[in-house]
């Protein structure tokens, strides 16, 4: 790992955790933690610099500290503090542009790591069953954080062409969950009743917060033997969960809503501040998204400690009991599955569900 590491987004929980972890890496002399707001959590021995990456002042920070490794974590779908969607977009897009401009002029920079998202693939009805890193999206995201991530990756690719001497790593994370998640999807899953799209049961993938910190550490150091940590990688835990499985494990009932009415429900939830039920999240909860992690394992050399199901179990434990205990919901679903179907034998539904 580089001797002087700069980390953006240090005021967020994930950024703070990585700042504390990277200080323990052998060979790291100094960690520069950057954010526009003062963190509420400790940062260890890191040097905190209060700076807005949307401003040209970030170039002075890189130059003054002779930074050789930048880990850009200030790309998020949720505002920190009182900022709204406009502030989030400016930080994601304009902030990344300013940071890359500063990095381009830095003679000491050797490595650049950016936190991206699998949302760049979008969610559409004709999507492939599994996205690889080279699969083009059927429908590009039209707004929200997904569009921000697409633009951020475009600027990063341009930077990589202009500075071929800098090792660039783009990590596309699936939905990040854990005991202390900070995302719109986590807010949605914390609702007492989950509005869903009638007739759809999307497949979802999750990655644990601990695995996120681990893979960031791998990406920020020199590659291990027989691995390569330059390029673009999907990061997700093994396996998938259906949204219906998630609701049962949380003990939270679902309310199926017709697709045209979901937008109105989302607007109502945003108005009362319960969750950012954005159009991109509605598409995810309609069509789902699954990505391949072959390159993560074979090229990057990273194997997550938590599967998708284990990650969700950690999240569920931190949420507390829902309206309906999971055991009771499981028994109810089992009894419904054993009921005879019209025109069919009793238990047919149960057999079909077991086959799936």
N, C-alpha and C positions, 0 to 999 in steps of 0.2 A: 504494500500500500504506500501511496505517496506520503512524504514526511509532513506536509502541511495540507490539511483537508478542510475545505469549506463546504458547509451544509446549509442549504436554504430551507425555509419552513421549520425552523427550530422551535417555534412556539407551539406547534402542533404536537400531540402526544407521540405520533410516529417519529417525527423529526427529533424530539427530545430523546426518545429511546435510542435512536441510531447515534446521536451525538455522544451519549454516555457509553455506548458499546464501542464505537470506533476509537475512543481514547485508550482502550485496553489493547489495541492492536500493536504488536511489536513494530518498532520503526516509525511510529507516528509521533512526531515531535510536538505538533500543535493542531488543535481543531478550532476552526473559526465558525461559530454558530451565528446565522444571519436570519433576521425576521424584522418585519415592520412593527411588530408589537413585542413587548417584553414577555417572555415565557413565565407561566405560573409554576412550572416544574423546575427542578434543579437540572443543571447542565454539567455538573462535575467541574473539571478543570478547564473546560472549553472557554475560549474568549468569545463573549457575546458582543456582537456588533448590531446595534439597532439601525437597520437600513432597509429601505424599500427597493426591491429589485426592479421596480418600474422606473426608477430614477437612474441617471448616469453615474451617481455616486458609487454604485456597486463596482465600477471599474477601478476606483481608487482602493477599494477594499482588497481586490485581487492583487493589485500592484503592491500595496503597502506590505502585505503579508507573504508575497511571493508564492501564492497558492499553486500547487501542482495537481491537485485532485478536487474536482467539484462534484458534489452529489446534490442534484436538484430535486428536492422533495416538495417544493412549494407549488405543486400542481394538484389542485383539489377540486372536488365537486361541491364543497360546502364551505361557506364563509366562516371566518374566525372572528368572533366578536360581533359588532354591529353592522359590518359590511354586508351588502346585498349581492345579488347576482352580478351586477355591473362591476363591483369591486373584484369579485372572484374571477370574472372573465379577464379583466385588465391584468390581474396578477398572473393568471395562467398564460395568457398570450403575450401581452406587452412586456410583462416581467421576464418571460423567457427570451423574448427578442433582445431586451436590454442585457440580460445576463450573457447570452451568446455573443453579442457584440463585444462585451468586455472580455470574454474568453478568447475571442478571435485575436484580440490585440495583446494577449498575455503571452510573453515569451517563455514563461515557466510552466505553463499548463501542459500536463501529460495525459490526463484521463478525465472524461466527463460522463457522468451517470445520470439518467433522468428517469423519474417515476412516471410511467404512463399507465394506460388502462386497456383492457380488452374491449372496452366500449368503442374503440376505434373501428371495430368490425360492424358496428350497428346491430340491429335486430330486425329481421324482415321475414316474411312468411316463406320465401324461397331460399333462405340461407342454407348452406351445407350443414350436414350433421355436426361436423367438427371443423373449426377454423385452424389452419396452420399460419405461421408467421407471414407466409407469402400469398395467402388467399385474399383476393380483393373483395371488399364488401359488396353485397348486392345493392345496397342502398346506403350511401354515405349519410352519417348523422347530420341532421339539419339544424341542430341547436343544442344548447346546454353544454354540460361538461364533456360529452362525447365529441362534439364539434371542436371544443377547446383542445382536446387531446389530439385530434387529427391535425390541427394547425400547429400545435407544439411539435409533434413529430416531423412535420414538414420543415419547420425551421431547424430542427436538429439535424435532419438529413443534409440540408444546405450547409450547415456549419461543418459537418463531417467531410463534405466535398472540399470546402475551402481550407480546412486544416487536417489533411490526411495524416499528419504527424501525431494527432491526438487520438487516443483510443476512446471510442464512443460506445456506450452501452445503453440500450433502451429496454426497460423492463415493463412489459404489459401485464399488469396485475389483474387477476379476476377480482370479484368483490371481496374486499378485505373485512374480515370479522375477527372477533376475539372478545376478551373481557371488557375492553375499553374501545369499541369501534367508533369511528367518526366519519359517517357517510350517510347520504340520504337513504340508501337501502336499509341500513341498520335502523334508522328512524322509522321507516315503514314497517319493518318487522317487529318493532317495539309497540306498535299500535295495539290496543286491546282487541280490536276486530280488524281483520285484514280484507280490504276490498280487492277483489280479483276480477279478471275479465272472463265473462261467462263463456264457457266452452273451451277454455285454454288452461293447460297445466304445464307451464314452462320448465325446462331443465336449467338448473343453476349450478354454478361452481363457486367455491369459496377458497380463500387462502388466509391462513392464520397470521396474526400480527407478528408472532415470533418468527415465522418463516420469512416474512417480509424483511425483517431486520437482518436475518441470516443471509438472505440472498443479496441484499444491498451490500453487505460486508464483502461477499465474494466478488461482486461486480466492481467494487472500489479498489481492490488490490490487484497486484500483478497476477495473471492467470496461473493456476496450478498446472503441473505437468499433465499433458494430454487433454487439456481443456482450453477453451477460448471464451473470454468474457467481453468481446467486442461484437456488436451486432444487436439484433432485436430478438427478444425471447418472451414467450408466453409463460406466466408464472401462475400456477393454480395447484390446489391439492388434488389428489387422486379421487376419481369418482364424481358422480353428480347427484343432486337431490331435486326432486320435483317440488314445486311450490306447495302442493298439497301435503307432502311429507314434512316440509318446514313448518307449516301451520299446525300440524298434529303434534310435532315434537315441541313446539312452543306452548301448546295448549290454548291456541288462539283460533277462534272460529273464523271462517271466511264468509264474505258476502259477495257472491257473484253478481257482477253488474254488466249490462250490455255495453259493448265496446264504445258506441257513440256517447254513452253517459259517463264513461270513465273520466273523460276530460273535465267534466263538470265536478265530479267527485274530487279530482286532483286539485282543481282551483279552490274548492271549499277547504280542503286540508291545508293548502298553502296559506289561505286567508287567515286561518286560526292559528297558524304557526306550528302545526303538529308535525308536518313533514313536507319536504320538497318533492311532491309527487309530480315530477316533470314529465313532458312527453316522451323523453328518452327512457325514463324509468317505466312508463306505461308500456312502451314497446318491449322492453326487457321482460316485463311481467306478462306479456302476451306471447312472445315467440321464444324467449329464452336465449341462451348463448352458451356454447361449449367450445373450448379451444384445446388443441393438441399441446402436450408438454414434452414431446420427444426431444426437441432441441434443448430444453431446459436441463434434461437429464444427460443426454449424450454429448452435448457440446459445452454447455456451461458447467456441467458436473454438479448440479444441485438436485438434491432429493428432499422434498418437504418432510418435516417431522409429522405433520398433521394431514389427514385426508380431508376431503370436503365435509364428510359426515362428522368427523371428530372436531373440525373447526366450528361447525354449526352447534355441536353439543356444548363446546366451551362458551359460545355466545349465549345459548339458551340458559345455561346455568347462571350467567350474569344478569339475565333479564328478570328472573323470579318467575313464580307461577302465573300462568295465564288464567283466563276465565274458566276454561275447562281443563282439568288435569289430563296430561297426555295419556295416562293409562285408561281413563274413562273414554277418551276420544278413540283410542285404539280398539277398545272392546265394542264401541258403538259402530265403528267402521266395519269390524269383523262380522257383527250381527247383520248389518245391512248387506254385506257381501254374500251372506248365506241365504238371503231371501230368494225365492224363485223368480226368475225373469219371465215376463210375458211370452208365452210360446216356447219356453225352454225349461230345462230341468232345474230343480233346486240345487244351489251351490255352483251353478255355471259361472256366475260372476266371480265367485271366490277362486275357482280354478283359473280363470283368465288372469286375474290379478296376480296369482301366484306364479303363473308362467312369465309375466312381465318382470 
